[in-house]
Amino acid sequence: RAQGTMQNSSVDTTLAQFRDAHAKASLAEFTAGAKYHDPSAFDLKIVAEDYVLLNDYADADKWLTRSLARNPRDSDGWYALGRTKYTENRFEESIHAFEECLKLDPKNVKAEYNLGLSYYGLARPDDALTAYKTAIEWESQAAQKDPEPFIDLGTLYLEQNRPKDALPYLLEATRIAPENAKGHEKLGKTFSQLDEWPKAQD
């Protein structure tokens, strides 16, 4: 087991090094190319994505903002900015970015449940619940569903000591994505709160 853990750690380190090297090479290409032509909004977004890979969210924020100033109708750019602002704990700004994304791309499930996460970050649980439920409704007819809004809604119900409300959403999350460890963890906590210990253990 220890040997397996060490091997996994080595693989993770190698992947991280490859990711960082790729991002740095991409930034170098941009810097070289910028000497010869004015970068487009798309170029600036790629630069921002490189900084996200490097976990430099302040610079990612800066370049995404510049990209959107040139192309404010880029829904993907607004979503990326919302995620960046959220990671920076700038929740009011992340809400604005996700709302702009949703104006351009209505019924974007990821933008909607990330809007819920931002509301949660501002201690607005009722608004968060509404956003999670909306995201779940939007994907009700989808062939392949995203488990995250189910997990997020179930988690919030657990925090409100409402395990019976949490249970159906977490059961659905683990059905959609049986390999998702977070879903099983939250489901286990739900069964614990319901005093269903064998199911919690499973």
C-alpha positions in Angstrom: 0.0 0.0 0.0 2.8 2.4 0.9 4.6 1.6 -2.4 1.4 2.3 -4.3 1.0 5.6 -2.6 4.5 6.6 -3.5 4.0 5.6 -7.1 0.8 7.6 -7.3 2.6 10.6 -5.8 5.4 10.2 -8.3 2.8 10.1 -11.2 1.0 13.2 -9.8 4.3 15.1 -9.6 5.3 14.2 -13.1 1.9 15.2 -14.4 2.1 18.5 -12.6 5.6 19.2 -13.9 4.4 18.4 -17.5 1.4 20.7 -17.0 3.5 23.6 -15.7 6.1 23.2 -18.5 3.3 23.2 -21.1 1.8 26.3 -19.6 5.1 28.1 -19.4 5.9 27.2 -23.0 2.5 28.5 -24.1 3.2 31.8 -22.3 6.6 32.1 -23.9 5.0 31.6 -27.4 2.4 34.3 -26.6 5.2 36.8 -25.5 7.1 36.1 -28.7 4.0 36.5 -30.9 2.9 39.7 -29.2 5.9 41.4 -30.6 4.5 41.0 -34.1 0.7 41.4 -33.8 -1.9 42.7 -31.4 -3.2 39.7 -29.4 -6.9 38.8 -30.0 -9.4 38.2 -27.3 -8.9 34.5 -27.8 -5.2 34.9 -27.4 -5.7 36.6 -24.1 -8.1 33.9 -22.9 -5.4 31.3 -23.7 -2.9 33.2 -21.6 -5.4 33.3 -18.7 -5.9 29.5 -19.0 -2.1 29.1 -18.8 -2.1 31.0 -15.6 -4.9 28.9 -14.2 -2.8 25.8 -14.9 0.0 27.5 -12.9 -2.4 28.3 -10.0 -1.8 32.0 -10.6 -5.4 33.2 -10.3 -4.6 36.9 -9.9 -2.9 36.9 -13.4 -5.7 34.7 -14.8 -8.2 37.2 -13.5 -6.3 40.1 -15.2 -6.0 38.4 -18.6 -9.6 37.1 -18.6 -10.8 40.6 -17.8 -8.8 42.0 -20.7 -10.1 39.3 -23.0 -13.7 40.0 -22.1 -13.2 43.8 -22.6 -12.4 42.9 -26.2 -15.1 40.3 -26.6 -17.8 40.7 -24.0 -20.0 38.1 -25.8 -17.8 35.2 -24.9 -19.9 33.0 -22.6 -17.0 30.6 -22.0 -14.8 33.6 -21.0 -17.4 34.8 -18.5 -17.7 31.3 -17.0 -13.9 31.0 -16.7 -13.8 34.5 -15.0 -16.5 33.4 -12.6 -14.5 30.3 -11.6 -11.4 32.4 -11.2 -13.2 35.0 -9.0 -14.7 32.2 -7.0 -11.3 30.6 -6.4 -10.2 34.1 -5.2 -13.1 34.2 -2.8 -14.5 37.3 -4.6 -18.0 36.0 -4.6 -19.9 39.1 -5.6 -17.8 39.4 -8.7 -18.1 35.7 -9.4 -21.9 36.0 -9.3 -21.7 38.9 -11.8 -19.5 36.8 -14.1 -21.8 33.7 -14.0 -24.9 35.9 -14.6 -23.2 37.4 -17.7 -22.4 33.8 -18.9 -26.1 32.8 -18.4 -27.3 35.8 -20.3 -25.3 34.6 -23.3 -25.8 30.9 -22.7 -29.1 30.3 -21.0 -29.5 27.1 -19.1 -25.8 26.5 -18.8 -25.9 24.0 -15.9 -22.3 24.5 -14.8 -22.7 28.3 -14.6 -26.0 27.9 -12.7 -24.7 25.6 -10.0 -21.5 27.6 -9.7 -23.7 30.6 -9.1 -25.1 28.6 -6.2 -21.7 28.0 -4.9 -21.0 31.7 -5.0 -24.2 32.5 -3.1 -23.2 29.9 -0.5 -19.8 31.7 -0.2 -21.8 34.8 0.7 -23.8 32.9 3.3 -27.0 33.1 1.2 -28.2 29.5 1.5 -31.7 30.1 0.2 -30.3 31.6 -3.1 -27.8 28.8 -3.3 -30.6 26.2 -2.9 -32.6 27.8 -5.7 -29.6 27.8 -8.0 -28.8 24.2 -7.3 -32.4 23.1 -7.9 -32.6 25.2 -11.1 -29.4 23.5 -12.4 -30.9 20.1 -11.6 -34.1 21.0 -13.4 -32.3 22.2 -16.5 -30.5 18.9 -16.9 -33.5 16.7 -16.1 -33.8 15.6 -19.7 -30.0 15.3 -20.4 -28.7 12.0 -21.5 -25.6 12.5 -19.3 -26.1 14.5 -16.1 -23.5 16.3 -14.0 -23.6 15.0 -10.4 -22.2 18.2 -8.9 -25.5 20.1 -8.4 -27.0 17.0 -6.8 -24.0 16.8 -4.4 -24.0 20.5 -3.7 -27.7 20.5 -2.9 -27.4 17.4 -0.8 -24.5 18.8 1.1 -26.4 22.0 1.9 -29.3 20.1 3.2 -27.0 18.1 5.4 -25.5 21.3 6.8 -29.1 22.4 7.6 -29.7 19.1 9.4 -32.2 17.9 6.8 -30.8 14.4 5.9 -34.2 13.2 4.6 -34.2 16.0 2.1 -30.5 15.4 1.2 -30.9 11.6 0.6 -32.7 11.5 -2.8 -30.2 14.0 -4.3 -27.1 12.1 -3.0 -28.5 8.8 -4.1 -29.0 10.2 -7.6 -25.5 11.7 -7.6 -23.9 8.3 -6.8 -26.1 6.7 -9.5 -25.0 9.2 -12.1 -21.3 9.0 -11.1 -20.6 5.9 -9.1 -16.9 6.6 -9.2 -17.3 10.0 -7.5 -15.8 9.7 -4.0 -17.4 12.9 -2.8 -20.9 11.7 -3.5 -20.3 8.5 -1.6 -18.8 10.4 1.4 -21.8 12.7 1.6 -24.2 9.8 1.2 -22.5 8.0 4.1 -22.9 11.1 6.3 -26.6 11.2 5.4 -27.2 7.6 6.4 -25.3 8.3 9.6 -27.6 11.2 10.4 -30.5 8.9 9.7 -29.1 6.2 12.0 -28.8 3.8 9.2 -25.4 2.5 10.1 -25.0 -0.5 7.8 -25.8 1.7 4.8 -23.5 4.4 6.1 -20.7 1.8 6.4 -21.3 0.6 2.8 
